[in-house]
Amino acid sequence: MALRVRVVRWQGSAEVLQAIRCRVFIEEQNVPPELEQDGLDDDCLHVLAEDAEGRPIGTGRLRGDGGIAYIQRMAVLREQRGRGVGAAMLQALTDAARAQGVRELQLHAQISARAFYERAGWQAHGEVYLEAGIPHVDMRKLL
């Protein structure tokens, strides 16, 4: 599958990024809008995945720089999953973190995505917990 992942800022890309996150988190996974929209997006670096025709199909964000940073809001449209979109976005976010001098990345993985992150070299730590009513586990990766 031909796809492009590019780094974008919230300013100028908010509408398309929010549309993907709304479809995945709010409509599909029933995450309350007030939890999904946390007000931190302006301070984050975002990635946008687009298919060969330039249609937006996924997004994620990196919060923080130097020391420890967090990958958050990884979302791929349902019909595009299993095609390498998430892996490409995760690599772009990891590369951006390295460029910023980040030494450790952390994320809250939905249990259903745990194996995906483990294949990319992430390690789970701690117990499973509920976040927005969905089972999650904390994961980290040293850079």
C-alpha positions, 0 to 999 in steps of 0.5 A: 500500500502506498502511503505518506506520513508527514509531520504536521502542527495542530495549527493548520491541520486540526480539522483533519486530525480531529476528524480521524480521532473523532471517528476512531475514539469517539464514534468507534470506541465510545471515548467521551469527547471531553477525554479525547479532547484534552487541550494539549494538541497545540503543544504536540508534534503530530503525524498525518498518514495519507493514502496514495490519493492523499486522503487522511487515514491516520494520526498520532502525536508526540508530547514532550521533548528531551528526557521522556516523551509520550506517544499519544492519540494513535488512530488509524481508520478501521478500513485501513488497519493491518496495512502498515499505517500504524507502523509507519506513523509510529516510526515517524513519531519515534524518529521525531523524538530521537531528533529532539533528543528524547531518551525514552518514549512512553505510551498507554497501549490499548490491550488490543494493540499491545502485540503491535507495539511489542513487535516495534520493540516496546516493553509493557510494564505495570498492571492492566488498567482501564482508561476511558473504559478500555483496558490499557497497559503502560509501555516504554521504549528506550531510544 
